[in-house]
Amino acid sequence: MPAENGAQGRTIIIEQDGMDEKVPSTVRRTQVTPPKYELHEATTFTMTIEQPGGGHTVLVTKEPMVLTAELTSFPPQRVQCTLEKPVELVDQKDPTKVLAVIEDFPVMVNGL
């Protein structure tokens, strides 16, 4: 991410956490004819912000990020997902301290 003055800025790395049975993702049929489905994709992740010249900050999701979409077929084909609600990111060492909030995170889902 370049700085405002054009100099080399920070690098941000987002890594999805391992599959967690406590964070359920679902596809639910909401209408039979024509077929319609509702997708809820939940995940937790770690965000590492690397500073130029060394050092980094590690943030984790306070609660799972939930992406939702309305589907007309399954598996989904080029479907745009949206955030169910903003995602709070907390300090990995102090989960009571919210350091960032993601308000928009557009994701395209294509297949399984």
Kinemage of the C-alpha trace (Angstrom):
@kinemage 1
@onewidth
@group {chain A} dominant
@subgroup {mainchain}
@vectorlist {calphas} color= white
{ca met a 1} P 0.000 0.000 0.000
{ca pro a 2} L 1.760 3.202 -1.068
{ca ala a 3} L 1.860 6.159 1.296
{ca glu a 4} L 0.127 9.421 0.358
{ca asn a 5} L 3.453 10.943 -0.708
{ca gly a 6} L 4.101 8.035 -3.098
{ca ala a 7} L 6.762 6.413 -0.906
{ca gln a 8} L 6.629 2.713 -0.126
{ca gly a 9} L 3.953 2.217 2.517
{ca arg a 10} L 2.694 -0.745 4.461
{ca thr a 11} L 2.069 -4.280 3.269
{ca ile a 12} L -1.156 -5.880 4.496
{ca ile a 13} L -1.491 -9.664 4.565
{ca ile a 14} L -4.855 -11.325 5.296
{ca glu a 15} L -4.765 -15.031 6.167
{ca gln a 16} L -7.918 -17.070 6.667
{ca asp a 17} L -7.819 -19.092 9.873
{ca gly a 18} L -8.185 -22.877 9.753
{ca met a 19} L -11.594 -24.423 9.236
{ca asp a 20} L -13.530 -24.046 12.474
{ca glu a 21} L -16.714 -25.985 13.217
{ca lys a 22} L -17.705 -23.197 15.631
{ca val a 23} L -18.054 -20.787 12.678
{ca pro a 24} L -20.846 -22.312 10.554
{ca ser a 25} L -21.357 -21.397 6.915
{ca thr a 26} L -24.708 -22.255 5.345
{ca val a 27} L -26.614 -22.400 2.083
{ca arg a 28} L -30.377 -22.352 2.593
{ca arg a 29} L -33.070 -22.767 -0.037
{ca thr a 30} L -35.516 -19.879 0.301
{ca gln a 31} L -37.750 -20.625 -2.696
{ca val a 32} L -38.471 -23.790 -4.689
{ca thr a 33} L -39.626 -22.398 -8.047
{ca pro a 34} L -37.707 -20.678 -9.449
{ca pro a 35} L -34.925 -21.861 -7.173
{ca lys a 36} L -33.423 -19.273 -4.824
{ca tyr a 37} L -30.829 -19.755 -2.121
{ca glu a 38} L -29.271 -17.684 0.620
{ca leu a 39} L -25.533 -18.026 1.233
{ca his a 40} L -23.919 -17.207 4.588
{ca glu a 41} L -20.139 -17.669 4.465
{ca ala a 42} L -18.501 -17.167 7.867
{ca thr a 43} L -14.777 -17.033 8.522
{ca thr a 44} L -12.200 -15.682 10.915
{ca phe a 45} L -8.859 -14.305 9.788
{ca thr a 46} L -5.606 -12.706 10.856
{ca met a 47} L -4.406 -9.432 9.337
{ca thr a 48} L -0.705 -8.598 9.518
{ca ile a 49} L 0.307 -5.010 8.744
{ca glu a 50} L 4.020 -4.839 7.940
{ca gln a 51} L 5.673 -1.464 8.451
{ca pro a 52} L 8.349 -0.150 6.076
{ca gly a 53} L 11.741 -0.610 7.675
{ca gly a 54} L 10.582 -3.473 9.899
{ca gly a 55} L 8.020 -4.170 12.556
{ca his a 56} L 4.445 -5.314 12.180
{ca thr a 57} L 1.007 -5.218 13.814
{ca val a 58} L -1.149 -8.358 14.036
{ca leu a 59} L -4.932 -8.006 14.178
{ca val a 60} L -7.573 -10.737 14.446
{ca thr a 61} L -11.321 -10.730 13.893
{ca lys a 62} L -13.263 -10.051 17.090
{ca glu a 63} L -16.188 -12.064 15.700
{ca pro a 64} L -16.385 -14.080 12.470
{ca met a 65} L -16.762 -12.111 9.253
{ca val a 66} L -20.044 -13.124 7.564
{ca leu a 67} L -20.497 -12.676 3.825
{ca thr a 68} L -24.020 -13.031 2.413
{ca ala a 69} L -25.479 -13.433 -1.059
{ca glu a 70} L -28.736 -14.311 -2.766
{ca leu a 71} L -28.243 -17.177 -5.234
{ca thr a 72} L -30.376 -18.320 -8.169
{ca ser a 73} L -28.337 -21.495 -8.705
{ca phe a 74} L -26.008 -23.752 -6.788
{ca pro a 75} L -23.061 -23.943 -6.958
{ca pro a 76} L -22.837 -20.144 -7.284
{ca gln a 77} L -21.652 -18.632 -10.552
{ca arg a 78} L -20.013 -15.170 -10.329
{ca val a 79} L -22.094 -14.010 -7.366
{ca gln a 80} L -21.224 -10.815 -5.481
{ca cys a 81} L -21.210 -11.232 -1.677
{ca thr a 82} L -21.519 -8.421 0.851
{ca leu a 83} L -20.702 -8.084 4.534
{ca glu a 84} L -23.565 -8.874 6.891
{ca lys a 85} L -22.167 -6.266 9.310
{ca pro a 86} L -18.861 -4.404 9.806
{ca val a 87} L -15.946 -6.537 11.015
{ca glu a 88} L -14.030 -5.381 14.071
{ca leu a 89} L -10.331 -6.204 14.182
{ca val a 90} L -8.659 -6.409 17.568
{ca asp a 91} L -5.093 -6.492 18.816
{ca gln a 92} L -3.962 -10.133 18.890
{ca lys a 93} L -2.467 -9.589 22.355
{ca asp a 94} L -5.409 -7.566 23.735
{ca pro a 95} L -8.769 -8.728 22.273
{ca thr a 96} L -10.655 -5.973 24.133
{ca lys a 97} L -8.903 -3.291 22.041
{ca val a 98} L -10.565 -2.647 18.654
{ca leu a 99} L -7.929 -1.148 16.333
{ca ala a 100} L -9.705 -1.248 12.963
{ca val a 101} L -13.100 -1.847 11.373
{ca ile a 102} L -13.758 -3.224 7.877
{ca glu a 103} L -17.003 -1.707 6.608
{ca asp a 104} L -16.967 -2.992 3.026
{ca phe a 105} L -15.358 -6.152 1.647
{ca pro a 106} L -16.755 -7.090 -1.788
{ca val a 107} L -16.103 -10.708 -2.724
{ca met a 108} L -16.990 -12.621 -5.885
{ca val a 109} L -17.924 -16.303 -5.421
{ca asn a 110} L -17.608 -18.607 -8.417
{ca gly a 111} L -18.178 -22.324 -7.915
{ca leu a 112} L -17.284 -24.347 -4.863
